[in-house]
Amino acid sequence: MALEQLVLSGCVCFISGLVFTWPSAANPEAGRSIFRTLPVKMYLWSLLGMGVLFLLSWYLAAYYVPLLWKHQPW
């Protein structure tokens, strides 16, 4: 279910990124890359942050939590 939510939010971000790339009279340079738009940048940065936090929590749970449970005072 989490992967489905990531894909759905990615679709929403890329569709809103397409809106940012449409050229207009106010912004003639808007027809550039979709990966340079704010919604897509925020989505990619959040994916990177979630991936780093997931790997860090996995590492800590595998190597440091057993040490904490082994040395309890009771």
RONU-963705 format. One line per 8 residues: their letters; for each residue z, x, y of N, C-alpha, C. Coordinates in steps of 0.02 Angstrom, whole numbers, plus 50000, padded with zeros to 5 digits. Each point is the difference from the previous one (the first is absolute). Last residue first. Layout:
REM residues N
A = Z/X/Y/Z/X/Y/Z/X/Y | ... $
This chain:
REM residues 74
WPQHKWLL = 51725/50861/49753/50033/49961/49948/49974/50022/49935 | 49917/50097/50206/50071/50016/49988/50032/49959/49945 | 49735/50080/50008/50042/49948/50030/50073/50014/49984 | 49777/50120/49946/50059/50029/50030/50042/49947/50037 | 49792/49948/49885/50036/50043/49953/50067/50024/50029 | 49841/49870/50127/50035/49959/49950/50041/50042/49953 | 49866/50107/50164/50052/49960/50033/50040/49960/49949 | 49812/50120/49927/50054/50046/50018/50057/49963/50034 $
PVYYAALY = 49801/49881/49946/50040/50016/49941/50057/50049/50014 | 49853/49948/50180/50043/49944/49982/50038/50014/49935 | 49831/50154/50082/50065/50003/50033/50047/49943/49983 | 49769/50034/49908/50035/50064/49997/50070/50000/50031 | 49844/49805/49982/49993/50037/49937/50045/50061/49996 | 49987/49861/50196/50028/49961/49945/49997/50038/49934 | 49902/50096/50193/50072/49997/50007/50032/49962/49943 | 49764/50007/50009/50027/50067/49988/50077/49999/50003 $
WSLLFLVG = 49888/49803/50057/49991/50013/49929/50030/50068/49981 | 49993/49939/50226/50051/49962/49964/49995/50011/49925 | 49836/50102/50135/50066/50028/50014/50055/49963/49963 | 49780/49916/49989/50006/50062/49962/50067/50033/50011 | 49955/49806/50125/50002/49984/49929/50009/50063/49958 | 49967/50023/50233/50067/49974/49985/50007/49983/49926 | 49788/50069/50074/50047/50055/50005/50071/49976/49983 | 49832/49836/50011/49989/50045/49943/50049/50058/50000 $
MGLLSWLY = 49999/49851/50183/50028/49968/49940/49991/50044/49938 | 49902/50075/50201/50072/50001/50005/50033/49969/49939 | 49765/49991/50017/50022/50069/49990/50077/50004/50002 | 49903/49794/50050/49990/50016/49929/50024/50071/49985 | 50000/49934/50224/50054/49966/49963/49993/50012/49925 | 49831/50083/50140/50062/50037/50011/50058/49967/49963 | 49793/49889/49994/49996/50062/49963/50064/50042/50008 | 49981/49799/50124/50001/49985/49928/50001/50065/49960 $
MKVPLTRF = 49973/50015/50233/50068/49979/49983/50007/49986/49926 | 49785/50050/50082/50044/50059/50004/50071/49982/49980 | 49847/49824/50017/49986/50040/49940/50043/50064/50001 | 50012/49855/50188/50027/49968/49940/49990/50041/49936 | 49913/50087/50213/50072/49998/49994/50024/49965/49936 | 49761/50129/50008/50030/49942/50033/50075/49998/49985 | 49833/50156/49910/50031/50021/50062/50031/49942/50039 | 49872/49981/49795/50062/50036/49984/50035/50026/50062 $
ISRGAEPN = 49785/49890/50003/50053/49951/49988/50067/50035/49987 | 49797/50104/50155/50025/49996/49932/50057/49950/49993 | 49847/49957/50208/50008/50063/49964/50026/49988/49929 | 49941/49856/50213/49963/49998/49937/50004/50065/49961 | 50093/49957/50226/50039/49969/49946/49965/50001/49934 | 49944/50073/50238/50008/50050/49946/50035/49971/49939 | 49962/49876/50208/49936/50013/49966/50005/50050/49943 | 50163/49825/50135/50008/50061/49962/49936/50016/49962 $
AASPWTFV = 50011/49814/50150/50058/50037/50024/50008/50067/49965 | 49830/49847/49935/49985/50025/50067/50058/50042/50027 | 49977/49997/49737/50002/49947/50051/49983/50031/50067 | 49995/50049/49706/49991/50021/50070/50001/49940/50047 | 50131/50027/49760/49945/49965/50033/49992/50025/50071 | 50177/50070/49847/49939/50040/50004/49942/49965/50033 | 50219/49900/49957/50007/50053/50049/49936/50042/50008 | 50013/49830/49836/50001/49969/50065/50005/50053/50055 $
LGSIFCVC = 50016/50069/49777/49931/49983/50017/49996/49967/50069 | 50211/50045/49907/49969/50061/50025/49927/49988/50018 | 50121/49829/49897/50019/50006/50070/49973/50064/50031 | 49961/49971/49773/49965/49947/50036/50018/50002/50075 | 50112/50148/49857/49930/50020/50008/49959/49946/50036 | 50227/49955/49950/49995/50054/50049/49928/50022/50010 | 50046/49837/49835/50013/49973/50067/49993/50054/50053 | 49981/50066/49777/49943/49958/50019/50010/49972/50070 $
GSLVLQEL = 50178/50119/49906/49945/50044/50016/49938/49962/50022 | 50186/49881/49920/50013/50026/50068/49946/50049/50021 | 49984/49917/49781/49992/49945/50048/50012/50024/50072 | 50042/50151/49825/49928/49988/50006/49987/49945/50051 | 50223/50047/49947/49970/50056/50036/49926/49990/50010 | 50115/49842/49871/50019/49994/50071/49972/50057/50041 | 49969/50005/49766/49961/49945/50030/50016/49992/50074 | 50126/50153/49877/49932/50026/50011/49956/49946/50030 $
AM = 50217/49941/49938/50002/50043/50058/49931/50028/50016 | 50034/49870/49806/50000/49959/50059/50000/50043/50063 $
